[in-house]
Amino acid sequence: MNRADCPHCEEYRNAGYMYCGKCGKLLDCFSCNSYRYGNAGHCGSCGRPFHVTAPPQIKSFSFTRIFGIIAAILTSLFLIVDAVALYVHASDIFLFLSDKMYGILILIPYPYTFTVISETLLQLYWLFLVAVLTLCFIKLVHETYLYFKNRKQKNEESLKIEKTGIYWIGLLWPATMFLQIVVLYAAILFFGVDFTVPDMDMDQLALMFVLADASVWEELITRVLIIGVPLLLMALAKGKTDFWKYPLGGFGVDKLSMGLIVIAALVFGYGHEAGWGMAKVIPAFIFGLAAGYLFVEYGLYAAILLHFVNDYVSAYTWLGGSEAVLGIGTLAILAVGVLATVVLAVKMWGFLKDFKNRPPYPKGLE
């Protein structure tokens, strides 16, 4: 059997081994990818040399791979439009906020406004949001650039688009959109659950500010606060010098972080009850699971961009585009979401079957 086709490699990798017990292949640890994308010669965690990897064996066709690429391209188009809308109106929003007040939300121990900011401080907060989103865009573009650059290397992992954040954002966004709509209408029609649409009839600039705030701030108070901070504290307690990486995510899924993903998603789901009603809790929980996975596996930037592309879906009309074109684009996303849900269900089944082999803690916190 070709070592590249060994079905046991992933099992041994998830159990924390450096070599496959069946074929003897040198395996990636959960930090290899980040060092590889940084163009390092060796992994800083396990020491794996990237230049000695066996020549890649690429499948001629994979439906999930091709479909994921299509979904990633479609999602990228929406992200580009979203980014253009953000920067075109950024200065207008800055001036708009000069005489406004805004409540900053916190979700723990329950959703409430813990402070109110206004005028100059609110404008500075807007600059902070734009700066964070800009860093996320840069990170995504840089990662995608490195993927294409690393394809020139004779390295199996560098040829896998499935290892990039944009691939998974592309799969998860359409799927979560589709699932949220299905679950929402099922809760209303079959169970009579209350659903209240918040008053979004506000000035366009105000709406753009609120949605950008949700994309960044809600990820900070759920994914970072509930997943990243506990792991940060564990790292500090163990005297780890790389403690800073946990609030930024991207350390790989293990049993502990999976539990924290679920807790963060529950908090995120319940946080939508006050404004939307109980019918929104489960759909928001589903979205929270997707954002949590992206945070842990790829980093905070991926979770924020998933949230941003979801909330800024109407950006095309903010640039003067027609509602009809936006509607066609949204239908395309939902259509992709149907297949993306099937693809993710298959991948989820394999993930759950192998979950028992995952390490109990992130690498470095054992």
Secondary structure, DSSP 8 states (H G I E B T S, - for coil): --GGG-TTHHHHHHTT-SB-TTT--B---TTHHHHHHTT-SB-TTT--BGGG-------S--HHHHHHHHHHHHHHHHHHHHHHHHHHHHHHHHHHGGG-EEEEEE-SSS-EEEEEEEHHHHHHHHHHHHHHHHHHHHHHHHHHHHHHHHTTSS-TGGG-GGGSHHHHHHHHHHHHHHHHHHHHHHHHHHH----------S-HHHHHHHHHHHHHHHHIIIIIIIIIHHHHHHHHHTT-TTGGGGGG--S---HHHHHHHHHHHHHHHHTTHHHH-GGGHHHHHHHHHHHHHHHHHT-HHHHHHHHHHHHTTTHHHHTT--HHHHHHHHHHHHHHHHHHHHHHHHHHHHHHHTGGGS-SS-TT--
